[in-house]
Amino acid sequence: MGINFNELRHKAQDALSKNSGKIEQGLDKASGMAKSRFGKQSGKIDTATEKARKFLHKNSGGGDSGGQPGQRPPQPPPGP
């Protein structure tokens, strides 16, 4: 009985797609906290946050946003 990595990957993608808004809010909050503490490194923090955001959208089934660096991808409409 081995580990089914394909099943784990699908579960992770499902979780990312269902919670991408919350994850993105967490990225923004973490980025803000890091900038407040390490302000001189804000450019690097922005770069890392953007890379994490692109990874999130690529792996949640949303594909690459195709936007320019520094731009936020479109937000999904609010739920009911």
Secondary structure in CASP SS format (residue, H / E / C, confidence):
PFRMAT SS
TARGET T0000
AUTHOR 0000-0000-0000
METHOD secondary structure of the structure
MODEL  1
M C 1.00
G C 1.00
I C 1.00
N C 1.00
F H 1.00
N H 1.00
E H 1.00
L H 1.00
R H 1.00
H H 1.00
K H 1.00
A H 1.00
Q H 1.00
D H 1.00
A H 1.00
L H 1.00
S H 1.00
K H 1.00
N H 1.00
S H 1.00
G H 1.00
K H 1.00
I H 1.00
E H 1.00
Q H 1.00
G H 1.00
L H 1.00
D H 1.00
K H 1.00
A H 1.00
S H 1.00
G H 1.00
M H 1.00
A H 1.00
K H 1.00
S H 1.00
R H 1.00
F C 1.00
G H 1.00
K H 1.00
Q H 1.00
S H 1.00
G H 1.00
K H 1.00
I H 1.00
D H 1.00
T H 1.00
A H 1.00
T H 1.00
E H 1.00
K H 1.00
A H 1.00
R H 1.00
K H 1.00
F H 1.00
L H 1.00
H H 1.00
K H 1.00
N H 1.00
S C 1.00
G C 1.00
G C 1.00
G C 1.00
D C 1.00
S C 1.00
G C 1.00
G C 1.00
Q C 1.00
P C 1.00
G C 1.00
Q C 1.00
R C 1.00
P C 1.00
P C 1.00
Q C 1.00
P C 1.00
P C 1.00
P C 1.00
G C 1.00
P C 1.00
END
